[in-house]
Amino acid sequence: MTTLTLFPSPFSKRHLLGIEELSMVEITQLLDSADGYVSLNRQPEKKLSRLRGRTVINVFFEDSTRTRTSFELAGKRMGADVINMSVATSSVRKGETLLDTAMTLNAMRPDVLVVRHPESGAVALLAQKVNCAVINAGDGMHEHPTQALLDALTIRRRVGRLDGLVVVICGDVLHSRVARSNIHLLNIMGARVRIVAPPTLTPPDADRLGVEVHHDMRRGVKDADIVMMLRLQMERMHGAYVPSVREYNRFFGLDYAKLAYAKPDALIMHPGPMNRGVEIDTAVADDINRSVILDQVELGVAVRMACLDLLTPREGANT
């Protein structure tokens, strides 16, 4: 079992429910801690004992591949006992309420609950009813804090900073919790944020989010340092938000013609899953010189290790 000597400062928050509630110092602490786990994850021996004897329960009320697997790997690499709760076969499907589920899980005395839920605010409500730490793995259209943290770590490791960068978030911003968390984080860390979307997929409160709003892709990405694409979240759409997928791709899909308006070394990002040929062309997504999409996936494990580490109360252990 690998020994890693780390002495993280106590984290000031009991839960990680959203980026909006964090300070620049707290975000930096999370990113610095995650940075320390990147090299460990590239070694043959990846397992620590920092959370030995601790229990992490992943409670996903929505399907997920990247986030749930990433949290599971993170917990196991930290030495914790990790339980994946299958909501599809749980008592929730039999009519149990969220609060009853919270009481049941709390009675099992876990140390951390990682929760994804389709309703905004549900994770915060659950956090009020349990005695352990709660990490928001995505709630409705509200926030997805660990995604924003891994995106920030990806940018910081490639560019060296966040402050002063022009970051453009393009696509279905209206339904995207990833976009909201990234907007909060980037604003806190001193970046300049633009959003590019059709009017129908632009949040009505965009003017209060501290971003520039564009409806033309070429103008929106002009001189950008980072271009972050979002998928069309059809599962959250009730009505006609775009004329057609083909039309959407024509005006808002990222190809080299539109990317040419950004800086020559602009990085391309996407939280996944990607709809190739819809919001991003395959050639752009797979550009080894500019796409950091796979870096985002890799660094997600390190970020979630840091979150589990800083949010799990324990005495003494530093291995």
Buried (B, 14 or more C-beta within 10 A) or exposed (E): EBEBEBEBEEBEBEBBBBBBBBEEEBBBBBBBBBBBBBEBBEEEEBBBBBBBEBBBBBBBBBEBEBBBBBBBBBBBBBBBBBBBBEBEEBEBEEEEEBEEBBEEBBEEEBBBBBBBBEBBEBBBBBBEBBEBBBBBBBBBBBBBBBBBBBBBBBBBBEBEEBEEBBBBBBBBBBBBBBBBBBBBBBBBBEBBBBBBBBEBBBBEEBEEBEBBBBBEBBEBBBEBBBBBBBBBBEEBBEEEBBEEBEEBBEBBBBBEEBBEBBBEEBBBBBBBEBBBBBBBBEEBBBBEEBBBBEBBBBBBBBBBBBBBBBBBEEEEBEB
